[in-house]
């Protein structure tokens, strides 16, 4: 799944993304760290993994999600 960064707090390393249908979903520090990133910026396109309605990984759209076969 993909989305666009709506908010990002570099101190807490958490924020929210907008899905293509306009739904806003929050992500926590664990989801950010699972993606191997150092920072995000507003409007950046990202790949997302979710489980049970919760985002578990946030990474750049050009990066594979952890565990994806390439």
C-alpha positions as a printed NumPy array, in Angstrom:
array([[  0.   ,   0.   ,   0.   ],
       [  1.186,   3.55 ,  -0.638],
       [  0.458,   6.936,   0.828],
       [  1.736,  10.487,   1.197],
       [  3.287,  11.907,   4.369],
       [  0.883,  14.33 ,   6.017],
       [  2.751,  14.902,   9.288],
       [  6.095,  13.848,  10.726],
       [  7.646,  14.731,  14.085],
       [ 11.428,  14.152,  14.047],
       [ 11.579,  14.141,  17.853],
       [  9.084,  11.289,  18.318],
       [  9.73 ,   9.771,  14.869],
       [  5.991,   9.355,  14.36 ],
       [  3.36 ,  10.993,  12.196],
       [  0.564,  10.3  ,   9.753],
       [  0.024,   9.485,   6.097],
       [ -2.816,  10.068,   3.668],
       [ -3.841,   7.081,   1.599],
       [ -4.898,   7.64 ,  -2.007],
       [ -8.567,   7.526,  -0.969],
       [ -8.002,  10.415,   1.486],
       [ -7.967,   8.286,   4.642],
       [ -5.475,   9.537,   7.226],
       [ -3.591,   6.87 ,   9.187],
       [ -1.134,   7.469,  12.023],
       [  2.178,   5.651,  12.34 ],
       [  4.273,   5.22 ,  15.461],
       [  8.002,   5.159,  16.15 ],
       [  8.218,   1.377,  15.709],
       [  6.697,   1.574,  12.201],
       [  9.103,   4.356,  11.22 ],
       [ 12.159,   2.486,  12.552],
       [ 11.09 ,  -0.745,  10.808],
       [ 11.467,   1.042,   7.46 ],
       [ 15.12 ,   1.96 ,   8.004],
       [ 14.651,   5.676,   7.368],
       [ 16.283,   8.654,   9.06 ],
       [ 13.646,  11.296,   8.286],
       [ 10.545,  12.111,   6.251],
       [  9.165,  15.312,   4.798],
       [  5.65 ,  16.572,   4.137],
       [  4.297,  15.345,   0.795],
       [  6.802,  12.518,   0.425],
       [  5.462,   9.337,  -1.188],
       [  5.887,   6.223,   0.996],
       [  5.285,   2.473,   0.97 ],
       [  3.343,   1.123,   3.914],
       [  2.75 ,  -2.261,   5.479],
       [ -0.194,  -2.708,   7.815],
       [ -1.427,  -5.431,  10.101],
       [ -4.685,  -5.372,  12.012],
       [ -5.492,  -1.83 ,  10.871],
       [ -2.168,  -0.492,  12.184],
       [  0.796,   0.672,  10.09 ],
       [  3.771,  -1.558,  10.885],
       [  6.341,  -0.26 ,   8.357],
       [  6.885,   3.096,   6.638],
       [  9.573,   3.37 ,   3.964],
       [ 10.201,   5.334,   0.783],
       [  8.181,   4.397,  -2.29 ],
       [ 11.423,   3.503,  -4.082],
       [ 12.471,   1.055,  -1.332],
       [ 11.07 ,  -2.478,  -0.977],
       [  9.169,  -3.323,   2.159],
       [ 11.074,  -5.628,   4.513],
       [ 10.345,  -9.247,   3.581],
       [  9.257,  -8.445,  -0.005],
       [ 10.841, -10.635,  -2.657],
       [ 12.718,  -8.61 ,  -5.255]])
